[in-house]
Amino acid sequence: MTLLEIDAVTKRFGGLTAVSRVSLGVGAGEIVGLIGPNGAGKTTVFHLLSGFHRPTEGAIRFKGVSVVGAMPHEICRRGLARTFQIVQPFVNLTALENVMIGAFNRTDDVAAARTRALDVLDFVGLHARRDALARELTLPDRKRLEMARGLATRPDLLLLDEVMSGLNPTEIEAIIGLIRRIHAQGVSLLIIEHVMRAIMALSQRIVVLHHGEKIAEGRPAEVARDAGVVAAYLGADA
């Protein structure tokens, strides 16, 4: 079953075309990677999917229903949650309170939100830090907190925006393990990531953007051999 469908989506900001006629899909149970050089339009796609931007042209459907024009909290309640490239927790709230905010997207009951938040904090490895203020957390723990807040909304599809940036190799391996555990819980994933060994290891399929256009799509091994991808993206890091 196709969970997410993006059909010929374009986003213009005045005279700048950030995304041009991009189409892609995410099936139930899939992990799809979204890669490309800086400025390729990846985060703009996430903004479009999560309701922060409205497409200039094209269609976006989640579970077969258009989400164009829906507010971010409405899209989240339908089962599509996201993280942000630059983590922005509520720094003067505890880790538990931050995750409860995500849980409140699905319930008005404080006790139920607290229970859900505690379960998620335990799942991501932050239960021992539940009473720490977000500003006291390390960068790796803030990344986990960002993912926990999204998970607390009970998503069917989770969009992960560079959750490994700024981490060392050991921390990256830990996040890869966490992403695999999230997927094992039945959550589909669309992942933006510049850590190539991680995206190649995790993704069942990869979509490549360059200058706002899709230039390749396929299995990781196929994409890695694509001459256009090597020239536009992989070669840039060589």
Secondary structure by P-SEA (a helix, b strand, c coil): cccbbbcbbbbbcccccccccccccccccbbbbbbbccccaaaaaaaaaaccccccbbbbbccccccccccaaaaaaaccccccccccccccccaaaaaaaaaaaccccaaaaaaaaaaaaaaaccccccccccccccaaaaaaaaaaaaaaacccbbbbccccccccaaaaaaaaaaaaaaaaacccccccccaaaaaaacccbbbbbccccccccccaaaaaacaaaaaccccccc
